[in-house]
Amino acid sequence: MDIQALRKMRNTDFGKITSEFEKISNPESSGGAKSYQDDRIWKLEADKAGNGTATLRFLPRVEGDELPWVRIFNHSFQGPTGKWYIENSLTTLNEKDPVGELNSKLWNSGSDANKEIARKQKRRLSYICNVLIVSDPKHPENEGQVRLFKFGKKIFDKIMDKARPTFEDEKPVNVFDPYDGADFKLRMRKVDGYANYDQSTFMEPSAVAGGDEEKLLEIANKQYKLSEFLDRKNFKSFEDLSKKLADVLDGEGTPVKSAAALAEDDDYTPPTRTASAPTPVASKPVTVSKPSADEDDEDVMSYFQKIADEA
């Protein structure tokens, strides 16, 4: 990429970005990520009290990508067998997913107990984008690096709020713009045992690297292509996911019926834990508390993954 291409993308991307925000805000009108640990993904490290801070700069889209972020849906829950289901959802690719099919059946059953199961099995949303690490007090060696940043809806809402401000005296800001964007002061604190980012905020608009075009180009050429996260190879087939789901729910590995088939099965009831169901053995007791509405989906996913790994 050269500086002319970078400037051209800057002039055309804000319209795409605001259009995408409109679709996200009004889904009715509009018609993941790898499962292993990706070393390219930067994570904020908290102190002993669960607090942490860093300064990031969201970077523009890579040439060839549609947007400067990708959106990934995941499912993460423990079945009555004691086994965990942690998988990318096919709904990310606008395809049917067996968990979604099952949850539809559970929700439409009218049973409060079934609705509660569906809530626990709901999909969770994460975003991934390129960022420049401006400041990382806990790990200063990361400063100046271009990394991937994975985050949830609450941080994404802050990005949307800058592009589509509530008040008339506020100027819209494309935070991904390398010239007129803004650094993001990421502030994390622990609330009820979970990471909370409410106090994070964008700073005043400024140019990346002071507008030095040689440095801007160097940063742009270090960015990662995000479309790879939407590659079909990162998602299991409907059939394989169905087998995994059945194994987690009943331990037999029989593919789960579609929502349509389940709807015709008047005798269907969700499996419950039985005395013979295996119980995971952990080195220390693990308590899974119910996530609150204030928690970031990405941190909840990471928490469940950690529990599953320990089990």
C-alpha positions, 0 to 999 in steps of 0.5 A: 500500500502507498500513501495515496491508497491510504488517503483514498480509503480514508475518504471513502470509508466513513460512509461505509462505516456509518452505513454499517452502524445503521444496519447494526442499530436497526437490524430489522431494516437491514434485511469468529474468530479462531478457537485457539489462542492467537498470539496476535491478539493483544489483551489488557492485563489487570492488576491484583485489584482487577483494574487496568488501563492502556491507550489504543488507536483503532486503525483503518481497514486493510486493503481488500477488507470490507470494514475495519472490523469483523464481527464474530458470534460464539456459543459457550456453555456447559451441558448437563453432561458436564462437558463444554460447548465452545464453538464459533457460530455459523450465524456469523456467516449468515448460516443456520446454526444447530444451537440457534435452531435448538434455542428457537425450539426452547424459546417458542415452547412457552416454558419458562424453564426452557427459556432459561436454558435458551438464555444460557446457551445464547450466542455471544458477540465479539469484534476484532480489529487492528489497533496501534498500542499507544500506551501499555503501562503493564507491558511497555514493550508492546507500545508502538506495536500493531496488534489485533484487539478483540472486544465486545458490544460495550466498547463497540457501542462507544465507537458507534457513539463517536460516529453517531453522536447523540447531541447536535453540538458534537461532531461525528468522529471516525475513530478509524481515520488515521488523520482525524480519528482519536486515541482510545483510553481503555479503562478496565475495572472489576465489577461483581467479578467481571471486567467493566469498561464503562469508564473507557473514553475517546480522547480529542481527535489527532493524527496517528504518529503526528501525521508523519506519513512515512510512519503512517505507511509503516503502521498501515503495512503491519496491519492484519487482514481481518477477512481471514477470521471469516474463512469457512475453515474457521467454522465447523459444519452444521453436521459436526456442530450438531454432533458436538452439541448432542455430545455436550447435551446427552453424551451420545453424539447423535446429531441434534434435530433442526428447529423445524423437526423439533417443533414437530416432536411433541415429546421433546424435552431438554436433557437434564443432569442425571446421576450417571452424567460425568462431572468434570474434576477441577483442581479447585472448586469453580463457581460460575455466576450468572453474567449481568447485563453490564458485562462485556461478552468477550470477557464472559467468553474468555471466563467460560473458556478458562473454566472449561480449560481447568475442567 
